[in-house]
Each structure stands twice: as C-alpha cells, then as structure tokens.
Amino acid sequence: MKILIKTMIIVSIIAVLSMFSLYKSGTLNFIRSSFGVIGVLVLNDDVEQIANTPDIFILSPDLDVEEFLDSQGYKELKEIRAGAIRHFLKDKKVYIVLTRMNSYYTKLSIEEKDDQ
C-alpha cells in the first residue's frame, strides 16, 4: 500500500511539472526546458534548444533574434508579419516563428507552415 501511495505521489509531481513546463516553454519535457533556462540564465549561454518538433529555442536577451534566425538560414517574409507571429523562408519552405520575450530570456518557437 505504501508503494502505491509513493508511486502516485511521484506520478502526480511529474505530471504537475510537465504541465507547468508545457504552459511556460511549450514542451512536456520539464528536465530539458529547465536545463535550457538554467543554461541561459546561470551559465550565460546564448542559445539553448529545448525541443525539436516544433523547434523551441531559449535565447539570451542580449542576442538579436533576427541575427540568430539569419545565422540559421531563415529569411523573414516581412509582408505577412502579424505581431509576435512572423513568417520565414528556409529551403523553399515557409516557417511560422512565434517570439516571446521577457527581461530574462527570449523563447522562439519555429514550426513549418501547413500548405492548406
């Protein structure tokens, strides 16, 4: 019985941490998102990738978003920009880039646009 209760507590903690990570950083992997934020805030890394599908990056607030995306091969389509949602072209594919900034870090979410 004690093992069941301990297991339920551990599963509940992991579920809460995963939901918080999904809400704050867009990925269920709370360990990877925590290391990404720690890398930028504590270790002074410029860029940390915390997810692959969609690509989610944590950037230092000192790093210019446009320069980072340009270095990754993305070219902005300025004519269809809508606030924090921007469109970029890379390898003849259009990507939607959502930018969220605060005083501690910048979060970029890069997702391939559907052809619909």
N, C-alpha and C positions, 0 to 999 in steps of 0.2 A: 504494500500500500504506500509506503514511504517513497519507494522508487517511482511509482506512478505520479505522485504529487510533485516530486522533484522534476520529473520529466515534463510535466505540464507547465511548471513554472519556467523552466528553461525554454520550452517552445513558445510560451507567451512572451518572454523577454525578446527572443529572436524575432517574433512576429511584430512586436511594437517597434523594435529598432529598424526592421526592414521597411515598415510603413512610414516611419519618420524619414528614412533615407530616400524612399520613393517620393515623398512630398517635397523634401528640400533639394534633392540633387537629381531626381529623375531615374534612379536605379534602385533596385531592391537590394543590391549588394552593399550593405552598410559598412562592411570592412573596407572595401575598395574606395568608397566615397569618403570615408573617414581618413584614410591614408592620403587621398588626393587633397583634401582640405588641409591636413597637417603638413603635407609637402609644400603647399603654397604659403601657408601662414607661419609655420615654425621653421621649416628648412629653407625658406626663401627660394624655392624652385619657381621658375617662370610658368611652366605648363605641367599639368598632370591630367592624363586621360583616365576617366573613371568608368567609362562604358564604351562598348564597341558598336552596338546596334540599338538605337542610333548612337553616333559618336558624341560623347559628352566630355567636355574639357573643363577643367578649373584653371583659370589664368590668374596670374598676379595682377593686381590693379594697376601696376606700373607698365604692364605690357599693352601695347596698342593692338586692339582687336583686328583692325584692318591689316596691319603688318603681319600679324600671325596668320590670318587666313590667306593672305597673299603668298606667304612663305610655304603654305601647304598646297598651293596651286589653285586656289579659288579666286575667281574674278567676279566682283559684285555686279549685279544687274540693277542699277540704281533706279531705273524707271518703274520698277514694281516693288519698291520698298514700302513697308507698312509698319511704322513704329519700330518696335523691337524685333519684328519678323522681317528678315531680309532674305533675298534670293541671290544665290551664287551659282556660277557655272564652273564645272570642272569635268574634264574629259567628256565633253558634249552631253553632260547630264546636269539637270538643274537640282540644286540642293536648297532646302529651307534651313536658315540659321536663326535660331532664337537666342537672343542675348539677354542675360540678366546680370545686372551689376549692383554691387554694394561697395562699401568702403573697404572690405576685406579681400574680396576676390570677384572675378567675373566668371560666370558659368555660360558656356556655349553648348548648344545642342544642335548638331548637324544631322539632318535627315534628308534622304533622297526624296524628291517630289514625285508623287504618282503622276502618270501620264493621263489621268482622267480628265 
